[in-house]
């Protein structure tokens, strides 16, 4: 076992201990890498380290009053080595991985890395030791890869969202702006950040897509960017495809790119700046008032906007730690569930999968029992309140088993964005029967499929190694 120097025991600059890199190298010594999480979305604590090994801990979110726990799982940090030094192999260990919110999710997880915080790949050497509860991986610091970001998933900083929203605002002010394009704030977060909302389209159907209630699930921000890019033609000088043009006549879309920018900046997994899990703040319980301006203004403002427009189609976009699939969770446990919702859900999901096979129907959360749905969850509340097709859409942290990619690629932000773009296809497919049709009729293959999260069924599927 490598003997570590506790982080709190280091009182002198590394150079004062080891001298220059050249001097250290001449004595057969390597300098310790420098670890920092002091950036947007960063989260890590150094426990102890040597030149060959770093032991780390994930810092927990603030305590949640409703759930009576402090969540943690998301991490992100930068490791900096001297680019002029010889290559240096370092073992990284997260020693409190067993204590996170979803410890079983580490099985099959590969850490993401980037040298520029823009292009991300996977660290193939990642492993989880269930006996010790340690997540570990090895990295060789050398040359262009001397300094590297490590994260649970690709980072999507708040500054990137601000640039995205600014591009939408510039387009809205232009002579060639798409009909109905509007950029506004629904209100402010606890720390005073704007709840950005981009609306576009002239159709009578109101489609809402909200993202990243859970700040550690950056997949959702990439999804929002991909959706906006397709609806507005952001990378094509405003040129959009024919299906988008049809969809914008059918719908008015409302996109909230990030419901929880405070938690995102702070590097939290599940909560906002006040410790509220926003996806449990959509309705009160017997002894818990929600949403409130004091604890969850993000939900309060958004819910007011939903009531102002009405809702015909709704998606709440997330990332799931454990399941290696993209999937949706529906309203099976609610009073509104019946032939209409069942048919719409099945057709929406089937159309999504045809447009982009990264979406699938076979695996996902086990449906809630009849009349046993949690009314505090966002999509449940929206489905019941507006009698609308409303789903929670989940994307994996792991590689997408229904369409796996060879290492070191894996599931990444680019594919999240592509899945976001494909939402348009699914929305357009069900548009004509969202309202006014008691028992919608769709084509073969559009039937509702009850998903399963049975571990044995998933293991058998993964053993095939062929995707769906």
FIPA-694630 format. One record per residue (C-alpha): residue number from 1; residue in three letters; x, y, z. Coordinates in steps of 0.05 Angstrom, whole numbers. Layout:
N
(NUM,'ALA',(X,Y,Z))
...
//
This chain:
468
(1,'UNK',(0,0,0))
(2,'UNK',(27,69,-18))
(3,'UNK',(35,114,42))
(4,'UNK',(-2,179,29))
(5,'UNK',(11,249,54))
(6,'UNK',(-53,276,84))
(7,'UNK',(-76,339,48))
(8,'UNK',(-80,378,112))
(9,'UNK',(-9,360,130))
(10,'UNK',(21,397,70))
(11,'UNK',(43,465,94))
(12,'UNK',(97,483,43))
(13,'UNK',(95,491,-32))
(14,'UNK',(112,427,-68))
(15,'UNK',(174,460,-97))
(16,'UNK',(199,474,-26))
(17,'UNK',(194,400,-10))
(18,'UNK',(218,369,-75))
(19,'UNK',(254,426,-110))
(20,'UNK',(246,437,-185))
(21,'UNK',(219,382,-230))
(22,'UNK',(289,372,-258))
(23,'UNK',(318,365,-188))
(24,'UNK',(263,317,-167))
(25,'UNK',(273,276,-230))
(26,'UNK',(349,273,-218))
(27,'UNK',(335,244,-149))
(28,'UNK',(286,194,-178))
(29,'UNK',(227,231,-149))
(30,'UNK',(163,253,-183))
(31,'UNK',(124,314,-161))
(32,'UNK',(53,306,-136))
(33,'UNK',(-1,328,-184))
(34,'UNK',(-42,388,-164))
(35,'UNK',(-117,375,-154))
(36,'UNK',(-170,429,-160))
(37,'UNK',(-246,430,-162))
(38,'UNK',(-250,506,-158))
(39,'UNK',(-289,514,-222))
(40,'UNK',(-362,512,-245))
(41,'UNK',(-389,444,-229))
(42,'UNK',(-327,421,-191))
(43,'UNK',(-333,373,-132))
(44,'UNK',(-277,335,-98))
(45,'UNK',(-237,334,-33))
(46,'UNK',(-166,308,-29))
(47,'UNK',(-155,263,30))
(48,'UNK',(-82,244,19))
(49,'UNK',(-33,234,-38))
(50,'UNK',(36,216,-62))
(51,'UNK',(67,224,-130))
(52,'UNK',(38,156,-149))
(53,'UNK',(-31,157,-116))
(54,'UNK',(-86,205,-97))
(55,'UNK',(-142,187,-49))
(56,'UNK',(-205,230,-57))
(57,'UNK',(-274,239,-28))
(58,'UNK',(-337,265,-61))
(59,'UNK',(-367,323,-23))
(60,'UNK',(-441,315,-4))
(61,'UNK',(-498,360,-24))
(62,'UNK',(-533,400,31))
(63,'UNK',(-582,360,73))
(64,'UNK',(-651,353,43))
(65,'UNK',(-707,366,92))
(66,'UNK',(-758,324,54))
(67,'UNK',(-715,263,41))
(68,'UNK',(-675,267,106))
(69,'UNK',(-608,255,74))
(70,'UNK',(-549,289,40))
(71,'UNK',(-541,263,-31))
(72,'UNK',(-474,254,-65))
(73,'UNK',(-447,219,-127))
(74,'UNK',(-426,272,-177))
(75,'UNK',(-353,292,-179))
(76,'UNK',(-308,334,-223))
(77,'UNK',(-237,358,-215))
(78,'UNK',(-175,378,-253))
(79,'UNK',(-108,343,-242))
(80,'UNK',(-47,383,-264))
(81,'UNK',(22,355,-273))
(82,'UNK',(84,390,-299))
(83,'UNK',(82,385,-375))
(84,'UNK',(158,386,-378))
(85,'UNK',(167,327,-332))
(86,'UNK',(174,255,-354))
(87,'UNK',(109,215,-358))
(88,'UNK',(78,202,-291))
(89,'UNK',(29,146,-275))
(90,'UNK',(-20,163,-220))
(91,'UNK',(-74,119,-188))
(92,'UNK',(-136,158,-170))
(93,'UNK',(-182,129,-116))
(94,'UNK',(-249,155,-92))
(95,'UNK',(-250,123,-24))
(96,'UNK',(-321,141,-4))
(97,'UNK',(-354,113,-67))
(98,'UNK',(-391,62,-25))
(99,'UNK',(-426,118,13))
(100,'UNK',(-458,153,-46))
(101,'UNK',(-532,157,-61))
(102,'UNK',(-530,101,-113))
(103,'UNK',(-470,56,-97))
(104,'UNK',(-493,-1,-141))
(105,'UNK',(-488,46,-201))
(106,'UNK',(-412,44,-200))
(107,'UNK',(-413,-26,-230))
(108,'UNK',(-398,-15,-304))
(109,'UNK',(-384,59,-295))
(110,'UNK',(-325,90,-331))
(111,'UNK',(-298,158,-311))
(112,'UNK',(-300,213,-363))
(113,'UNK',(-239,254,-380))
(114,'UNK',(-221,315,-422))
(115,'UNK',(-159,357,-433))
(116,'UNK',(-198,419,-454))
(117,'UNK',(-265,409,-417))
(118,'UNK',(-299,407,-485))
(119,'UNK',(-284,339,-517))
(120,'UNK',(-295,281,-470))
(121,'UNK',(-277,207,-471))
(122,'UNK',(-277,149,-423))
(123,'UNK',(-222,122,-378))
(124,'UNK',(-222,48,-395))
(125,'UNK',(-183,29,-333))
(126,'UNK',(-240,49,-286))
(127,'UNK',(-260,-4,-236))
(128,'UNK',(-302,-9,-173))
(129,'UNK',(-279,-53,-116))
(130,'UNK',(-343,-73,-81))
(131,'UNK',(-306,-103,-21))
(132,'UNK',(-270,-38,-4))
(133,'UNK',(-321,9,-35))
(134,'UNK',(-268,45,-76))
(135,'UNK',(-274,72,-147))
(136,'UNK',(-206,75,-180))
(137,'UNK',(-172,89,-245))
(138,'UNK',(-101,100,-270))
(139,'UNK',(-77,158,-312))
(140,'UNK',(-10,171,-346))
(141,'UNK',(5,245,-344))
(142,'UNK',(49,263,-403))
(143,'UNK',(54,317,-456))
(144,'UNK',(-13,342,-479))
(145,'UNK',(-47,298,-427))
(146,'UNK',(-7,325,-368))
(147,'UNK',(-67,366,-345))
(148,'UNK',(-135,333,-348))
(149,'UNK',(-206,341,-323))
(150,'UNK',(-240,280,-292))
(151,'UNK',(-315,278,-281))
(152,'UNK',(-374,231,-271))
(153,'UNK',(-401,257,-337))
(154,'UNK',(-383,310,-388))
(155,'UNK',(-385,379,-358))
(156,'UNK',(-435,431,-384))
(157,'UNK',(-416,496,-349))
(158,'UNK',(-465,553,-337))
(159,'UNK',(-424,598,-382))
(160,'UNK',(-440,552,-441))
(161,'UNK',(-514,559,-426))
(162,'UNK',(-508,634,-424))
(163,'UNK',(-476,634,-492))
(164,'UNK',(-530,588,-519))
(165,'UNK',(-586,632,-493))
(166,'UNK',(-550,694,-520))
(167,'UNK',(-549,662,-590))
(168,'UNK',(-623,649,-585))
(169,'UNK',(-635,722,-564))
(170,'UNK',(-594,749,-622))
(171,'UNK',(-634,706,-670))
(172,'UNK',(-700,729,-639))
(173,'UNK',(-680,802,-653))
(174,'UNK',(-663,788,-725))
(175,'UNK',(-705,800,-787))
(176,'UNK',(-705,725,-803))
(177,'UNK',(-725,701,-734))
(178,'UNK',(-770,639,-733))
(179,'UNK',(-842,655,-718))
(180,'UNK',(-857,659,-644))
(181,'UNK',(-785,659,-622))
(182,'UNK',(-780,691,-553))
(183,'UNK',(-726,690,-499))
(184,'UNK',(-746,708,-428))
(185,'UNK',(-734,692,-355))
(186,'UNK',(-788,656,-317))
(187,'UNK',(-759,684,-252))
(188,'UNK',(-696,677,-211))
(189,'UNK',(-664,622,-170))
(190,'UNK',(-646,627,-96))
(191,'UNK',(-579,656,-115))
(192,'UNK',(-606,704,-167))
(193,'UNK',(-592,667,-231))
(194,'UNK',(-643,671,-286))
(195,'UNK',(-690,613,-304))
(196,'UNK',(-680,620,-379))
(197,'UNK',(-737,599,-424))
(198,'UNK',(-736,598,-500))
(199,'UNK',(-804,593,-536))
(200,'UNK',(-813,582,-610))
(201,'UNK',(-871,563,-656))
(202,'UNK',(-941,586,-671))
(203,'UNK',(-980,521,-661))
(204,'UNK',(-1039,514,-613))
(205,'UNK',(-1008,455,-577))
(206,'UNK',(-963,474,-519))
(207,'UNK',(-900,430,-512))
(208,'UNK',(-855,441,-452))
(209,'UNK',(-785,412,-443))
(210,'UNK',(-749,426,-377))
(211,'UNK',(-680,402,-361))
(212,'UNK',(-631,389,-305))
(213,'UNK',(-674,393,-242))
(214,'UNK',(-619,349,-214))
(215,'UNK',(-555,390,-226))
(216,'UNK',(-507,332,-229))
(217,'UNK',(-543,305,-291))
(218,'UNK',(-509,347,-344))
(219,'UNK',(-536,301,-398))
(220,'UNK',(-599,343,-395))
(221,'UNK',(-563,408,-414))
(222,'UNK',(-533,375,-476))
(223,'UNK',(-603,349,-493))
(224,'UNK',(-631,420,-489))
(225,'UNK',(-576,447,-533))
(226,'UNK',(-589,394,-586))
(227,'UNK',(-664,408,-584))
(228,'UNK',(-654,483,-592))
(229,'UNK',(-603,473,-646))
(230,'UNK',(-653,433,-687))
(231,'UNK',(-713,477,-674))
(232,'UNK',(-676,541,-691))
(233,'UNK',(-622,517,-739))
(234,'UNK',(-569,548,-695))
(235,'UNK',(-511,514,-732))
(236,'UNK',(-543,523,-801))
(237,'UNK',(-554,598,-803))
(238,'UNK',(-627,589,-784))
(239,'UNK',(-642,535,-836))
(240,'UNK',(-687,480,-809))
(241,'UNK',(-713,414,-838))
(242,'UNK',(-784,403,-862))
(243,'UNK',(-806,364,-801))
(244,'UNK',(-784,421,-756))
(245,'UNK',(-823,471,-798))
(246,'UNK',(-885,427,-793))
(247,'UNK',(-875,418,-718))
(248,'UNK',(-870,493,-708))
(249,'UNK',(-939,500,-740))
(250,'UNK',(-967,446,-695))
(251,'UNK',(-935,467,-629))
(252,'UNK',(-909,525,-590))
(253,'UNK',(-847,497,-555))
(254,'UNK',(-821,523,-489))
(255,'UNK',(-751,500,-469))
(256,'UNK',(-720,512,-401))
(257,'UNK',(-647,492,-410))
(258,'UNK',(-630,488,-335))
(259,'UNK',(-679,487,-277))
(260,'UNK',(-623,486,-226))
(261,'UNK',(-565,530,-246))
(262,'UNK',(-546,544,-174))
(263,'UNK',(-535,470,-159))
(264,'UNK',(-500,460,-226))
(265,'UNK',(-448,514,-210))
(266,'UNK',(-438,487,-140))
(267,'UNK',(-425,416,-164))
(268,'UNK',(-485,384,-129))
(269,'UNK',(-518,320,-150))
(270,'UNK',(-592,329,-132))
(271,'UNK',(-608,395,-98))
(272,'UNK',(-611,470,-106))
(273,'UNK',(-573,521,-65))
(274,'UNK',(-623,513,-8))
(275,'UNK',(-619,438,-5))
(276,'UNK',(-685,423,-41))
(277,'UNK',(-691,365,-89))
(278,'UNK',(-731,402,-142))
(279,'UNK',(-762,338,-170))
(280,'UNK',(-797,328,-104))
(281,'UNK',(-822,400,-98))
(282,'UNK',(-881,400,-147))
(283,'UNK',(-936,387,-97))
(284,'UNK',(-944,390,-21))
(285,'UNK',(-950,331,25))
(286,'UNK',(-986,327,91))
(287,'UNK',(-929,359,130))
(288,'UNK',(-887,392,76))
(289,'UNK',(-906,455,37))
(290,'UNK',(-882,456,-35))
(291,'UNK',(-864,492,-78))
(292,'UNK',(-845,554,-38))
(293,'UNK',(-809,618,-55))
(294,'UNK',(-763,607,4))
(295,'UNK',(-740,537,-14))
(296,'UNK',(-758,522,-87))
(297,'UNK',(-772,585,-127))
(298,'UNK',(-747,550,-190))
(299,'UNK',(-808,503,-188))
(300,'UNK',(-855,558,-165))
(301,'UNK',(-837,603,-225))
(302,'UNK',(-839,546,-275))
(303,'UNK',(-906,519,-250))
(304,'UNK',(-936,589,-257))
(305,'UNK',(-912,591,-330))
(306,'UNK',(-943,522,-343))
(307,'UNK',(-1010,546,-318))
(308,'UNK',(-1005,609,-360))
(309,'UNK',(-997,571,-425))
(310,'UNK',(-1029,504,-410))
(311,'UNK',(-993,439,-426))
(312,'UNK',(-1006,387,-481))
(313,'UNK',(-939,352,-482))
(314,'UNK',(-885,353,-429))
(315,'UNK',(-816,322,-418))
(316,'UNK',(-772,329,-356))
(317,'UNK',(-701,310,-377))
(318,'UNK',(-653,275,-329))
(319,'UNK',(-595,226,-325))
(320,'UNK',(-598,159,-290))
(321,'UNK',(-538,133,-252))
(322,'UNK',(-553,58,-253))
(323,'UNK',(-588,37,-317))
(324,'UNK',(-546,36,-381))
(325,'UNK',(-604,59,-426))
(326,'UNK',(-643,119,-448))
(327,'UNK',(-716,111,-430))
(328,'UNK',(-778,147,-406))
(329,'UNK',(-820,140,-343))
(330,'UNK',(-894,153,-351))
(331,'UNK',(-958,165,-312))
(332,'UNK',(-978,92,-299))
(333,'UNK',(-990,105,-225))
(334,'UNK',(-1037,164,-233))
(335,'UNK',(-1112,172,-237))
(336,'UNK',(-1108,199,-308))
(337,'UNK',(-1076,135,-334))
(338,'UNK',(-1122,98,-380))
(339,'UNK',(-1130,79,-454))
(340,'UNK',(-1115,150,-478))
(341,'UNK',(-1051,159,-439))
(342,'UNK',(-1029,88,-451))
(343,'UNK',(-1036,96,-527))
(344,'UNK',(-1002,164,-528))
(345,'UNK',(-944,139,-485))
(346,'UNK',(-933,78,-528))
(347,'UNK',(-935,116,-594))
(348,'UNK',(-891,172,-569))
(349,'UNK',(-837,124,-545))
(350,'UNK',(-841,80,-607))
(351,'UNK',(-834,140,-653))
(352,'UNK',(-775,165,-612))
(353,'UNK',(-740,98,-619))
(354,'UNK',(-750,98,-694))
(355,'UNK',(-722,168,-700))
(356,'UNK',(-662,151,-656))
(357,'UNK',(-647,80,-632))
(358,'UNK',(-611,107,-571))
(359,'UNK',(-682,111,-543))
(360,'UNK',(-716,45,-526))
(361,'UNK',(-777,19,-489))
(362,'UNK',(-757,-48,-461))
(363,'UNK',(-717,-26,-401))
(364,'UNK',(-732,30,-352))
(365,'UNK',(-762,41,-283))
(366,'UNK',(-815,-8,-263))
(367,'UNK',(-882,27,-271))
(368,'UNK',(-913,54,-208))
(369,'UNK',(-973,13,-183))
(370,'UNK',(-1043,36,-202))
(371,'UNK',(-1061,99,-163))
(372,'UNK',(-994,94,-127))
(373,'UNK',(-957,149,-164))
(374,'UNK',(-916,200,-126))
(375,'UNK',(-952,267,-137))
(376,'UNK',(-891,308,-116))
(377,'UNK',(-851,285,-178))
(378,'UNK',(-853,335,-234))
(379,'UNK',(-879,294,-293))
(380,'UNK',(-931,260,-249))
(381,'UNK',(-957,327,-225))
(382,'UNK',(-960,355,-295))
(383,'UNK',(-994,294,-324))
(384,'UNK',(-1048,294,-270))
(385,'UNK',(-1058,370,-268))
(386,'UNK',(-1063,381,-343))
(387,'UNK',(-1086,312,-365))
(388,'UNK',(-1026,315,-412))
(389,'UNK',(-976,266,-440))
(390,'UNK',(-920,280,-391))
(391,'UNK',(-857,237,-381))
(392,'UNK',(-791,237,-346))
(393,'UNK',(-737,224,-397))
(394,'UNK',(-673,191,-372))
(395,'UNK',(-605,183,-404))
(396,'UNK',(-547,140,-378))
(397,'UNK',(-483,159,-343))
(398,'UNK',(-454,93,-368))
(399,'UNK',(-448,75,-441))
(400,'UNK',(-515,64,-475))
(401,'UNK',(-523,-11,-477))
(402,'UNK',(-577,-9,-531))
(403,'UNK',(-527,22,-579))
(404,'UNK',(-457,14,-548))
(405,'UNK',(-395,49,-574))
(406,'UNK',(-324,23,-571))
(407,'UNK',(-280,52,-516))
(408,'UNK',(-258,105,-504))
(409,'UNK',(-319,137,-537))
(410,'UNK',(-381,114,-500))
(411,'UNK',(-444,154,-486))
(412,'UNK',(-427,228,-484))
(413,'UNK',(-456,298,-489))
(414,'UNK',(-457,297,-565))
(415,'UNK',(-504,237,-566))
(416,'UNK',(-547,270,-512))
(417,'UNK',(-554,329,-559))
(418,'UNK',(-573,283,-616))
(419,'UNK',(-627,251,-573))
(420,'UNK',(-652,321,-557))
(421,'UNK',(-658,336,-631))
(422,'UNK',(-699,272,-641))
(423,'UNK',(-752,295,-592))
(424,'UNK',(-782,335,-650))
(425,'UNK',(-797,270,-688))
(426,'UNK',(-834,238,-630))
(427,'UNK',(-873,302,-615))
(428,'UNK',(-895,310,-687))
(429,'UNK',(-917,237,-691))
(430,'UNK',(-967,242,-634))
(431,'UNK',(-989,315,-645))
(432,'UNK',(-1055,301,-681))
(433,'UNK',(-1081,257,-625))
(434,'UNK',(-1056,293,-563))
(435,'UNK',(-1124,325,-552))
(436,'UNK',(-1196,309,-570))
(437,'UNK',(-1186,234,-582))
(438,'UNK',(-1210,190,-524))
(439,'UNK',(-1175,128,-550))
(440,'UNK',(-1119,146,-599))
(441,'UNK',(-1104,97,-654))
(442,'UNK',(-1033,90,-681))
(443,'UNK',(-997,40,-725))
(444,'UNK',(-966,-29,-714))
(445,'UNK',(-908,-27,-666))
(446,'UNK',(-935,34,-629))
(447,'UNK',(-966,-6,-572))
(448,'UNK',(-948,10,-500))
(449,'UNK',(-892,-32,-471))
(450,'UNK',(-886,-38,-395))
(451,'UNK',(-812,-28,-379))
(452,'UNK',(-772,-68,-329))
(453,'UNK',(-710,-54,-287))
(454,'UNK',(-703,-127,-267))
(455,'UNK',(-629,-139,-256))
(456,'UNK',(-629,-210,-284))
(457,'UNK',(-664,-188,-348))
(458,'UNK',(-615,-131,-357))
(459,'UNK',(-556,-177,-343))
(460,'UNK',(-580,-227,-394))
(461,'UNK',(-588,-172,-445))
(462,'UNK',(-518,-144,-431))
(463,'UNK',(-488,-214,-437))
(464,'UNK',(-512,-216,-509))
(465,'UNK',(-469,-154,-524))
(466,'UNK',(-507,-138,-588))
(467,'UNK',(-551,-78,-570))
(468,'UNK',(-625,-74,-586))
//
